[in-house]
Amino acid sequence: MVAPITTLEPGKAMAVNLQFTRGRHGAAARIEMHERPTGRVAVLALRGWVDLSAERRIEQTLEDLAARGISQLLVDCSLLRHIDYRLVPRLVTALGAFEARSGAFVLCGLSRYLRDLFRLAGCDSQLRCWPSATELLESSRPDFGPASECAS
C-alpha cells in the first residue's frame, strides 16, 4: 500500500510511505528523495520485522529507486527491529545490484543485534555502515565511497 506523495520542507523533494507487510511483526518503509549537487539521494527508512514477503518488496523498491536515477542511497535501519538472518544475503545481493546499476549505498543506524545478524549471515564485510542517516545526510558528503566509511 502506497501513501500519497508528500511535499516536505526545503532540501527534501518528496516522501512516500510503503507498507510491506501487516500484523504484529509487519514491515514498512519511508522513502525520502533529495536533490543534491552530486545527484539524487534517497533515504530508505526501514521499520518493523523483515520476513520473506517484506524482503521481496524491498528488492522491488530498490529496483524502482535505481530506475528513477537515484545515485546515492542511505538505508536507515534505526527502526528496523528484526530481519531473518537467512534473508540477509538476499538483501545484500539486492543492494549490490542497486549499486551496480545506479549508485552507492550505505546502511545507517544498525543496532548491535542487526550487525550480529549480518555477521552471522557472513555479509558484514560487504557493507558500508554509518551510525546515523540524519548525520550523514546533513553532512553533505559528496559520496559514500570507502573514504567516508565508519563502523557503527
Steps between C-alpha positions, in 0.01 A plus 500: 500500500646834398414820682463822304814686405566776748683827444756560772705785641779652288774257402263203478335455164232249600411211727308175456384258770486128416338217694676172412321265742238536771442351842683501827835455329429699185756688295480843344723768353513870433685628196622859489661630183738796506650696213868574562775647283658152495177338377176361629521356852239272657451401862329163536395479867405141583296407806350191655582136432625389158375159390515348149202696371637831629848423367360439151323837515821666614672348193228648277537836673876497437439422131249787480745742664775400257260554208425851631864606482591491868877537514540464878289293740496519878325198651395611848462192723455685829134389523560154355440248780578166333592336172511125453875433478436258212370798297800723567700364200202574270478855633875555459482361145213740420701792641799391290278490191377851581861617529599337172202650318457841655733618775650459844317395815571511871320336793433731793383443855567127525451382857744251650236233457462573127878519450521157662239366255702635204816347649321165562391499134860568391412831335647760734821543296299606192338802665575866555343618825446834668356566847223740392320571171409850616860579587626371165230683301562827680877475458455546122764240426561481126495119487487184709830361376755323720641829631169574674457162667449483873424204721199549723 
